[in-house]
């Protein structure tokens, strides 16, 4: 039942496409022959295209995102429809609604000659992105492991990604510069939020993932926040593997799979509740620590 409702919600996202086309058709006779489609930071037009091409570009851009979002949503919900699937659906809806609103603003700007004012509209995207990240991280945390005395901790490892942090740096610099230069307050706030998210990602990459191997299982955390608990009773097997860069870095995976990796070496832990990948420069150490967990007699 939930899957059918979710699939219907995905189908409803496609209403964004006729909405964009309808906006252009309703204003067709009032639009100039050459429509302003590109604007500077102050909302002033600095790029134009023929009216028919402007409509095709607006609709085509929305259709492109619809195809991508539909594929992502179907993939994320292939095994089950969980909280993250719904959060991703909401995020996609916010992005598409923003695109429809931007097209509407472009049309109004061409009709009435007013500067493009979409700063407040764009603010919705970083807010929705932040909520999506929070839901994603919390979706499969599992309950915390029982903790007894200090001797409960058997081993502790860390896995940082300095190179990845450098790669994320443009995600901070570009929106930070935009926030300093854009005169519209709402747009500056939106760019500031994007820069803040990028800054947190850089700090997280530099400090890395922390793994705590306890008598009752393994805990994965970042910046002091517990990302995942893997109870000892759920662990079925674990083996070192290589990690393809094409699978990405950081916190990866959807559904019952999660990866915490900044490099190309991981330990694949198969559990009764899904697969977990722990990245580390020396996977043998992770295997040794897991051996201690599994061989330790718990009371």
Secondary structure, DSSP 8 states (H G I E B T S, - for coil): -HHHHHHHHHHHHTHHHHHHHHHHHHTGGGS-SEEEEEE-TTS-EEEEEEHHHHHHHHHHHHHHHHHHHHHHHHHHTSS---HHHHHHHHHHHHHHHHHHHHHHHHHHHHHH------HHHHHHHHHHHHHHHHHHHHTT--------SGGGEEEEEEE--HHHHHHHTHHHHHHHHHHHH---HHHHHHHHHHHHHHHHHHHHHHH-EEEEEETTEEEEEETTEEEEEEEGGGEEEEEEEE--GGG-SEEE--TTEEEEESSSEEEEEEETTEEEEEE-S-HHHHHHHHHHHHHS---
